Amino acid sequence: MLSLLFALTITGDPLTDLAQLRTDTQAVTLAPSYKALLVNIVDAAILRVQQGRPAAAVTLLRSYNNYVTKFVASGALSAADGQLLLDESNAIIGELSP
C-alpha cells in the first residue's frame, strides 16, 4: 500500500510536484493498464505546464482525479492510496489555478 511509502510533499513548483505525482502514481498497487492511463494523464499535464498552458493541465488533473475516484470506488485502488493521490493532485491544481 502506497500510503506507507510517501507523505504529501508539495514544493510549490508545479513541474517538480507533477514529477512527484507521476512517481507516486507508479508506486501504487493498481492494474498495469489503469496505472498507465494515470501516468499518461500526468505526462500530458507536465507537457501542458511546459507549454505555458496551466489551465489545460488543470483540466487533465481533474480527469486524473475522476479516474482515481472511479478506481477507488471499484476496489481497484485502495481508499488510502487514492486519497493520497487525490490530495497531491488537488494541491497541484491549487498551484496552477489563478
N, C-alpha and C positions, 0 to 999 in steps of 0.2 A: 504494500500500500504506500503510495507516494507521500502521504501526509507525514510519515516518519522521516522522509528524505529531505524535505525542504520546508522552509517557512517563507511567508510572503516578504519579499525584499524588493522594494521599488526604489530605483536610483534617481528618478526624475528625468532621465534621458530615455525617450521613447524607444530608440533603436536598441539600446542596451537592455531595456526591460522586455522588449519583444523577443530579443535573442534568448533571454532567460525563460520567457513563456514557452518558446519553442523547445528548449532543453527540458523544461518541466513536463511539457506535453509528451515528449518522447519517453519520459521516465515512468509514466503511469501504466498500470496494467489495463490494457484495452486491446481489443481485436486489431490486428495489424491494419486492416482496411480503414477502420474508424480512426486509428491513430494517424494514418497517412492523410486522411481528409483534414483533420485538425491541424496537422503540421503544414499542409499546403495552404490553408487559410492564413496561418500566421506568416508564412513566407510571402504570401501576397500582400499582407498588411505591411510587412517590412519594406517591400518594394514601393508601396504607395507612399510611405513616410519618406523614403529616399528620393522619390519623385516630387516631394513637396505637396502631397495630397493627403493631409491628415484626415479630412472628412471621409475620404474613401476608405482609409484604414479603419476608422471608427465603424463604418458600415460593415466591413469584413469582421471586425472583432465582435460586433453584435451577432453576426451569423455564427461565429465561433461559439459564443455563449449559448445560442439556441441549440446547437448540436450537443454541447456539453450537457445542457439540461435534459435533452432527449436521451442521451446515453445513460445518465443517472436514472431517469425515470424508467428506462427499460432494464436496468440492472447491469448494463454492460460496463458501467464505470461506478466505482464506489461513491457514495454521497460525500465522504470526507475529501477524496481526491477531486471530485467535481467542484466542491465548494472552494477549494484552494485555487483551482484553475480559474474559476469564475471571479474570485476576489482579485487575482492577479490581472486578468483581462479587464475587469472593471476599473482597476486603478490606472491602467494604461489608457483606457478610454477617457478617464478624467484628465490625464496629462495632455491628450491630443485635442480635447474639446476646448473651444474658446471660452 
